[in-house]
Amino acid sequence: MLRRTVLGLTAALLLVAIGRAPAAHAQPEGGPRPNIVLIMVDDLGYGDLGSYGADDLRTPHIDSLVADGMRFDRFYANSPVCSPTRASLLTGQYPDRAGVPGVIRTHARNSWGYLSPEEVLLPRVLARAGYHTAMVGKWHLGLEPPNTPTARGFDVFKGFLGDMMDDYYTHRRHGINYMRRNDEVIDPEGHATTLFTDWASDYVRDREASPAPFFLFLSYNAPHSPIQPPEDGLERVEERAPDLPEERRRIVALIEDLDEGIGTVVRALRETGAYENTMIVFTSDNGGALYHGASNGPLRGGKQDMYEGGLRVPTAVTWPGPVAPGTRTEHIGLTMDLYPTLAEVAGARLTRRVDGRSLLPVLRGGAAPDDPRTLFWVRREGGPAYMGQAAYAVRRGPWKLLQNRPGEPFRLYHLGRDPREQTDVAEDHPERVESLAEALRRHVQAAGRVPWQPPR
């Protein structure tokens, strides 16, 4: 296996302190522009795929995507929770700069973000390059215009507007139906994973006759709580692994059902002849929820934490031809980097600067940039642990300064020597603490200019 490694964590990407990436102008190399399928799953742990070391579950379809392209060993979500990462994905910005420092919820009193109207979302960028754009699945960036998928640029939307479903079969949140076909309320029957799989596969088949390339954002709810796998899948896991704790059996079954769904969508791409000219990106919006039986492998913490287990996510890119199969990289990428990457792949011009950096040189096997950038993570939240305040992490090279909850002290870790974040070395390196803290203060000041509450 060819392994492409960036020498040194300090060669991470290309941003210093609060610098912004320039607009992308590159056109795709010869040949037709590829279709793009971006698959984001919800709360998938770093250790919850066979290709990432899991030995108690079976994920052959996702593992095949990983094997057919490039696996990222050090890819990070932009936040340890849902909405902020999704805002970064679709804007290319840090989440607080996009107006989404925390989770957008159905009740205003506990909602901590409002997608900035100034941001140009990815579907609008790709549409200008001639792409038909569709979203299937979980949105989680607003419940009404102007912050709905079709109002923000998708040609078609079929999925769920809200944060989470209280039941995978009834698709309600607090008793309200947030399932939509574009702006129309719908009430479909079936498990949400199956519905999203079928709708995505239908879209792929519908585009077969069109000469225009397409962008499909497939956003699954699974394996987010409630951990509610289909009964037949749960029975298979119970029969195969009766010694697994019940909590673990349930999430394994939910992940395996998700894997089957992704395999079905890939099969539709193959059967329509689109696969060979399609880039497929697979990633998660944050780490796995340990309190629901997820595994983040050897990493500390999980969803909601600023430790690696809450931020580092399994990610792979498959693109027959340009991306060599069986490759791996330790290049550090963030969710927001996918925005300029896909724009460059599509030959789309960005009209405003973004925080993300294109990963296309890495995907093509070229040398990674050697200019380090300082990286930031934020989570604003309510409840007694946060009280409406935010927690942060900041990283430069191997040094990571984090505050896991408001009111806690900032801790410093050297990820090269201490990848499991066990030893706080803040007292031994006060100059590192101050340097990272100063960069964070500048970031907080810049992000503070962006409103994160709906206009009154």
Secondary structure, DSSP 4 states (H G I P E B T S, - for coil): --EE--SSGGGS-S--TT--BPPP-PPP-SSPPPEEEEEEESS--TT-SGGGT-SSS--HHHHHHHHHSEEESSEE-SSSSHHHHHHHHHHSS-GGGGT-SB---SSGGG------TT---HHHHHHHTT-EEEEEEE--S-SSTTSSTTTTT-SEEEEE-SS--S-TTT-EETTEE-EEETTEE----S-HHHHHHHHHHHHHHHTTT-SS-EEEEEE--TTSSS----HHHHHHHHHH-TTS-HHHHHHHHHHHHHHHHHHHHHHHHHHTT-GGGEEEEEEESS---GGGT---TTSS--TT-SSHHHHB--EEEE-TTTS-TTEEE---EEGGGHHHHHHHHHTPPPSS-BS----HHHHTTPPPP----EEEEEEE--HHHHTT-EEEEEEETTEEEE-SSTTSPPEEEETTT-TT-----GGG-HHHHHHHHHHHHHHHHHHTTS--S---
